[in-house]
Amino acid sequence: MRRTQDQYRRRRRWLALVAVPGAAALIAGGTGSAGADEQTDSLFIASPYELPLPVADSESGTAIQRPFEVQLQHYNADNIVTGGYLTVDASGLADVAEVTWPDTCTPDSLAPLTALCDFGEIAVSWSYTSVAEIRLRAKADAAVGASGTLRMSAIADSSFGQLNAAMAEVPVRIGDGPDLSLNQVPYLDGIAPGTDVDQPVRLSNFGNQPVDRALLTFFVSHGLALKNRYGNCQYDDVDRVGNPTIAIVVCVIDQPVVPGTTYDLSGAAAVRATSAALYERFDYAVQPYSDEAYQQALRFGEFVPGSGADLTLEPVAAPLTATALAADLDEEDNYRTTLINVANTADLIALGDEVRGKPGDIVTTTVGVKNNGPAWVASLGAGAQVAPVEVQLPEGTTAVAKPDTCFIPWTGGDDDGTAEPVDTGHYVCQTPIYLWEKGRNTFTFTMRIDSVDPANAPGSVSLPDNGIEGPRISDFDPQLHNNTAPLTLVAGRG
């Protein structure tokens, strides 16, 4: 294999990953022509770093055809991308591959390996929008190791003006071996708690060699419950003390994965959105079985075997539209991620305090955020903190000790690297990327009381609704009135 086991394990630490559909997305982008910052946008092409094609059979001269899906994305929700066209130049593959164009693509009459592909509206979301599925097949005389380059660019019309995506180049090479591939299932939004989600996960072998056994791994976030427990799978969701945000499933498939065949895995990917579900994530991976890979997979939890029937591979009549970004020859489409957003709420509450003392006293205060549920909150896509806490200490106090996770925000304009932020008693406290239902994050400050005067301004604890690259609190919190709490100083015995 090209990748080492250490590289594969690092990919599996999925809580730190940014949610980009397909683990191998090569993103090329360009900006629109609008002037104001709020009227700028970018158009991106998602494509693989490399695309392997299985070599043609030496006797028949035929090769397995594989799909290559081109996807686009833009980021500004205020901009409506109404449509445009994709230019695909496959002339660099003339000696390597045969190209089959979809109906949305019109080949150039003088250069049939170049085509213009029309596409419609491009939605704004964390997932990309498919605009064309091109099918490639190795030429009969293309030897293993032969290569060429596929080039693409895109132009779109939008309410902000014309958007131009930068040129994307995809190296294509001829390989020999198995080519396991998992399709990208759609991201889901607005799922009701208690809903069963039957995800149409498919496993394909786009290579020219079989795999005798396969190792499947699933990672399921806290708000999702697995519906099936197969006898040839190991589950660690019974007691998840060491890694409580996810459940891990490891399955050994004791049957061949045949070239040119697609199999149904929807039973293993079936989940239910629980009462705690909100922003959920489901990852799924495959690789050829080896004892080493199996033992490595079981290192990530405390596993118990499933009690049901074995998970078996059931061939499907025709593969779903495959987002085939690479294969075992490159391993880039052996790992997929999908997000399931549930129509649920989580009531975050700012935790304030009252501090008593007299001038000269050293006192402590503990403030923070509590999640009153019913859902947990997690930023499993962006990996950002979900509820940063802003603390304004009461007037008349000075912090003498603070948590390492709390810092003074810079508000002094341009920073040339020498100035220090001014300590006005205002701090921003960082929180993890998740907050359990009925859980809390707290921060303890040690303060010196300099003066106690009724005219002193009280302090506050607040939860800013800016998302900090993660979810906005107002998107899921139905009671924003309790997102601010007083932090007061009164005269008295501390």
QUIPE-V965516 format. One record per helix or strand of 2 or more residues. SS is the DSSP state (alpha for helix, beta for strand). FROM is the first residue (numbers start at 0). TO is the last residue. If there is no record, write none. Layout:
SS & FROM & TO
SS & FROM & TO
This chain:
alpha & 4 & 11
alpha & 13 & 15
beta & 25 & 30
alpha & 36 & 38
beta & 41 & 46
beta & 49 & 53
beta & 65 & 73
beta & 80 & 88
alpha & 90 & 92
beta & 96 & 99
beta & 104 & 106
beta & 113 & 118
beta & 128 & 137
beta & 146 & 157
beta & 160 & 174
beta & 179 & 181
beta & 187 & 190
beta & 195 & 196
beta & 201 & 204
beta & 213 & 220
beta & 223 & 225
beta & 232 & 234
beta & 245 & 252
beta & 261 & 263
beta & 270 & 272
beta & 278 & 287
alpha & 290 & 299
beta & 303 & 304
beta & 313 & 314
beta & 334 & 341
beta & 345 & 350
beta & 352 & 356
beta & 361 & 373
beta & 376 & 377
beta & 388 & 391
beta & 396 & 400
beta & 405 & 406
beta & 425 & 428
beta & 433 & 434
beta & 439 & 448
beta & 458 & 461
alpha & 466 & 468
alpha & 472 & 474
alpha & 479 & 482
beta & 483 & 490
